[in-house]
Amino acid sequence: MSSQPAAAGPGREEMLRMAQTILEASRADQTEVIVFNARGGLTRFANNAIHQNVHEASVDCSVRAVIGKKIGVAWGNDPSPEALKDLAARAYELARHAEPNEEFVSLPSPAGAAGCEVSPVPATVNCGPEQRAESVREMIDIARGQSLSAAGQVATSDDAFLIANSLGIEAYWAVSNARMRVVMQGADSTGFAEAVSDDVQSLSAREVGSTAARKAVTSAGPKELEPGAYTVILEPLAVEDMVSTLTVYDMNALAHQEGRSFTSGHLGEKVCGDNITLWDDGCDPRTHRHPYDFEGVVRKPVTLIENGVLKAVTYDSFTAGREEGAVNTGHALPAPNTWGPVPMNVFLKPGDYSLEQMIAETERGVLVTRFHYTNMVHPARTVLTGMTRDGTFLIENGQIVGGLKNMRFTQSILEALSHVDMIGSEGVAFDYAWVPPLRIEGFNFSSATAF
């Protein structure tokens, strides 16, 4: 097994050449090209043993062709000039046979400003299978020491993006990503932990493994808790799930304009507690930075909720073009995009409490490690349902007294954010969010489980 990662693939100049080949070949009125250069290594393990190590490298192209108000999108993964020209022709033909979108105005034009500078971390780029295996070994050693079974993954990747269009847009950026996640399983309990960063050297397999093991051991012999409304402390994993679901489903301009979101008709109104401030910033280094969106537009920082007041939603060129006075905030996803322009780097303003203080000041409540299988039941009412998983605990008189069997919750996210009485002082980074823990009064658990 080689310790050296595979070749890096095309660089910026080669990716630009690919885009220019497509633009020159296109017969459309307007053309947009996205070139993705992705590399990733993944080491999986289960039952305290590595069972898979893979490395993948790919170069993909997306072409959006516009003929009047007709739009066609074609994808391909052959970087040869002949294949790229064929891709341009296929996108053109798809556009020619498409129904016109009368609300489409134009692809974006260059705005003059440049996005923030980002670059992959060399340690992550050069991380090979032996390094990932060593991190796995540390976690497995911890599991064996506690008579637990460990399963999970260690993954590293580095990706580059180039977006160009026939109106003069040209944007390029490259990023790296490292992740460790593990589930520790005992006879009747599990514990989970995860860490992500652009720098693999900043992740500690020992810390991740120890956290998951502690949760599995502490939650052994779980008790049942009757469904009902409880004081809950959500660790950052659970908060991230809740906040990301809210922003993806509700805080994008397409949902806003179509009346599918709580934001419709309520900008400037109070929607949750005074202590809640949410914003999106693609250049904040605490999450995986993306200085441009997938139309090549600079991503602008957007304050979504400030002190409980709904301030804004995010836009791309299409949604900005169909709403008078709207400004493109640079939040487009790759076409074709049915979701709308979603926030991708969300931050929740921290508070003044440590997680230990939250627990110590809770007379009776539930500590939740993370949620599982969450689904938005009613976006306009922000009703979310899902289950707790891999470490749910009962708190009594300021102490964790044991594990609880998992419970299903059905809860309005905005209602929960209206009853937050403690916010953690330290946040945790995830792929698309940076959030602290929260203590919430009256969180609704709708049913119990047998495990």
N, C-alpha and C positions, 0 to 999 in steps of 0.2 A: 504494500500500500504506500503510495507516494505521499510525502508531506507537502508537496508543492501544489497549489491550486492550478486549475487549467488556465489556458491563455485568456487574456483579458477581453478579446474580441475587438471590434472596431472602436477607434477613438473618436473624438469630436469631429475631426476633419473628414474622416471616412463616413460618419453618420450624416454629416452635412452634404457630402457628395451624393449619398443615397437619396436624401430628400430633394436635392436639386435635380437629380435624374428624373424623379417622379414629377416635379413641378414643370420641368421642360417638356415632358411627354404628355402632360394633361391637356385635354381639349376643353375642360370645363371653364365656366366663367370665373369661378373662384376654386382654389384647391388648398387643402390643408394636409400636411404630412406629419405623422408622429413616428419617430424611430425609437424603439426600446432596445437597450442592450442590457440584458440581465444575466447575472451569474449568481449561483447559490450552492452552498454545501449544507447537507443535513445529515446528522447522526441521530438515529432513533434507538431507543432501548426499551425493554420490557422484561419483567420477571428478573430484574437485576442482571441483565446482560444486553449488550449491543446486538441488535438483529438487523440493522440496515445502515449503510452509509452510501449516500448518493451525492453526485455533483451534476448540476445542470447549467448549461450555458445556451442562451438563445438570443437571436436578433429578430425582432418583429417590427413590421411596418403597418401603420393604419393610414388609409387615404380617405379623405372626405371631399367629394366632388360636388360642386354646386352649379346648377344650370338654372338661372333665374331663381325660382323659389323651390326647385326640386333638388333633393339631396340624396346622395348615395354614398355608402361607406363600404370599403373593402379592406380586408386584412390579409397579410401574407408573411411568410418567414424565410423567403428565399432572397438573399441580398444581391443576387446577380443583376446586372443592368437589364437584361432581357426580362427577368421576372418582375423587376420594379416597373418597367414600362407597361407590362401586362397588367400589373396591379392598378396603375393609373387608368388604363382602358376599362378594366372591370368596374371601378368606382364610377367612371363616366357613364357606362351603360346602365348601372343600377340607378343613377340619378335620372337618366333619360326616361326610364320607365316608372319612376316614382310619382306618387301624387304630390302636387305642390303644397308646401307649408306656407300659407298666406301670411303667417305672423313672423316668418323669418325675414330679417333685415339684411345682415351681412356677417361674414367672418370678421374678426377684429383686425384693426390696423395697428401698426406700431404706435406706442404712446410716448416713447422717448426715455422713460425711466428704466433702469436695470434692477433686477432682483438682487437680493443679498447673495453674497458668495458662500457656497457650500462645497464641500469636497469629501470624498470617502476617507475614512481613517485607515492608514496603511496596515495597522495591526489586524483589522477586520478583513481587509482585502486579502491579506497574505495568510489568513488562518487556514490551516490544513486539517485533514482528518485526525492526525495524531493529537493535535491540540484539543479538538472537540472531544476526542475519546478520553483525554485526561480529565476534562471537566466532568464527563459522564462517570468516570471511575470515582471521583470524589463524592458524587451524589450516591452512587451505589454503595460505597463503603459506609456512608452514613446510614443508609437503609438497612444494611446487614447488621450494623451495630445496634439497631433498635428492633431487630427481627421484623422488618418491614420489607415489602416488595416495591421496587421503584420502577416507574415507567415515564417516559417523556422524550424530550428532544433537545439538542443543541444545534442551532442553525446560524449560519453567517451568510451574508449576501452583499453584493455591491451592484448597483444599478445606475445606468445613465439614460437620460431622456433628451431628445432633441425634437423641438417642434418648429416647423416652418410653414408659412403659407404664401400664397401668390400676392398678397398685399404688402409683404415685406417683413412679417413677423419672423424672428429667428431667436429661439431661446434654448439654452442648454444648461443642464445641471446633472450632477452625479452625487449619489449618496451611498452610505453603507449601513448595514443593520445587523445586529447580533441579538440572539434570543436564547435564553435558557428557561425551560419549564419542566416541572416534574410533579407527578402524583405519587405520593407514598401511601401504600395500602396495608392496613392491618387486618385482623380477623373480622372486625365489624366497623371499621372506620377508615377514612381517607384524609389526606392533607395535601394541599396544593400550594405551589409557589411559582412565580414567574418573574423574570427580569429582562428588560430590553434596553439597548443602548446602540449608538452608532459605533462605539468603541468596545470591542470584545474584552479588552484588558480591564475595563471598568466593572465587568460582571464577576461576581464571586459564586462559583459553583458550591462552595462550602456554605455560604449564607443561604442560597436558594434551597439546597438540600436540607439544611438544618431547620429552616422555617417549615418546610413541608412535613418533615419528620415530627417536629414538635406538635403540629396541628393533628397529625394522625394519632399520635400517642395520647394527647390531651382529650381527643374526642372519642376515645374508646368507650364501649358500653353506652351508646347514646340513648337518651331518654326521649319520650314523646312529650310534645307540648301542644296543648289545645290550640286550634286556630283562633285568631283574634287579632286585635290591634295591640302592638307592643312597642316599647322603646327599642330601637335597633341602632347598633353601631355598624355601619358599612365600611369595611376596609376598602382601600383604593380600587382593587379589582372590581368590586361590586359597584362602586361609584362610577367608574369608567364605563361600565356596561350601561348603566342608567343614563348618564350624560351623553354618551355617544349615540344611543338610540334616540334621545330627544333631539339632538342637533341634526342627525341624518334625516329623520322623518319629518321634522317640523320646521327647522330653522333654515330652510333653503327656499329661494324665491319661487320655484315652480310650485311647490306645495302651497306656499303663501298665496300665489296668484290664482291657483285653482280651487282655493277654499277648503283644502284638505288639512290645514294646519291651524293650531290654536292662535297662530300669529295673525291670521286673516282678520283685518279690521280692528286689531288690538295694539298696533304699534304705539308706543308712548304710554301704555297702561301698565299698572302693577300686575304682575303675573305670579310672583312668588315672594319669598322672604327678603327683607331688607339686606340680609347678610349674604345674598347670592349675587355674584358677578361672574358672568361667563364671557369669554372672548375667544377669538380665533386669530392666530398669528403664525403664518407659515415660516417665519424666520427666527422664531424663538428656539434656541438650541436645546431646550429641555424636551422637545419631541423631535421626530424625524422631519427635518426641514425640507420644505418644497417651495422654493422662491417663486416659481411660476405655476400656473395651472396648465391643463392639458389643451389649451388653445394658445399657449405661449404668452399669456397675459400675467403681469406681475401681480402676485397675491397681496392684497391690501389687508392690514390688520382690521378686524371688525369687532366692535363691542356688541355682543348679542343681547345680553341682559346686564344691566348695571343697577346695583342696589335693589334688585327685585323688579325693575322696570324694563319692559321689552323695548329694545333700542333699534334692532336691525335684523335683517336676514341676509344671506349671501347670494350673489348674483354671478351669472356668466353672461356672455354676449347675447344669447338668445333671450333670456329672461329680462335683461336690461333693455333690450330692443323692443319688447312688447309692453313695457310699462313706462309711461311718461315721467320723466324726471329721475328715473332710476340710473344708478351708476354701476358699471361692471366692476365687481370687487375681485375678480380673478379667481373664481372657484369652480371652473368647468372641469368635468370629468371627460374621459375620452368618448368621442361619438361612436355609435349612437348611445345617447344617455337618457334613460327614462327616469332616473332618480332626481335629476335637477342638480344645481350647483351646491354641493354639500360642504360644510366646514370639515377640515381634515386635521387641524392642529388646535384642539380646543383646550382652554385653560379655565380652571375653577379657582377663584381667589381663595387663598388659604386663610385660616383663622389663627387662634391663639393656643390651641390645646394639643397636647400629645395624645396618641392613642391610649397610652397608659392612664392619663388623666381622665379621658372619657370613660374608660372602664371603671376607674376608682370612684367616679361620681355618678354611677348608675346603680340605683337601688335594685331594680329588676329589669332585665332586658335580654336581648339576643345579639350576639356578635356574629356577623356574617363575613366569611372569607371571600366568597364570590358567588355570582349567579350563573345559572346554566339554562340553556334553551329558552332564552328570553324572546318574547314576541310582542310587538305593539298591537294591542287589541283595538284601540280607538285613537288614531293619531290626533284628531281634533281635541280630544279630552286627555291626551297623553297617558292613556291607561296602558300599563305594561304588565305582562304576566311572565312568570318564569319560576325557577326553583333555586333554592340554596344548594350549595354543593361543596364538598371537600373541606369541611371545617366550619360547622355551625355550633355555637356554644351558648349555654345559659349563663347569664351574669346575675348574681345575687349579692347584695350588700357590698358592691364594689369589687367583686372578685369573680373570676371564671370558675364555676363549680363543676363543669362537666360538659360533655358533648350532647347535642340534640340531634334527633333524626331530622332529615331534611324536610322542608316545608315549601309548599307552593304559595306564591304571593300574587295578588292582583291589586295594583296600586297605581294611582295617578302620579306621574313623575312630578308635575308641577305642585300637586298637593303635598307630596313628600318634601319638595324643596321649599314649601311654605312653612314647614314644621321642623326645620333644622335648628337645633339650639346649641350645637357645638360643631366647629369646623377645625380640622387638624391643621397644625402649623407647618407640617412637612408634606409635600406632594410626591407622587410617584409617577414616573414617565411610562407611557405605553405608546403603541404605534401612532395613535391619532389623538391622544389626550394626555394631559398632566393634571392630576387631581389629588386632593388630600382625602383622608377619611371623614365621614360625617356621622353625627348622632342625630337621629330623627325620631320625633315623638309620634306615636299613633300609626306606625307602619302596619299595613294590613296583610296578615297571612291568612289565605283563604282555605287551605286544606293541609292535612298532614300526609306523610308518606310512611311506608313500612321500612325504610332504610335510612 
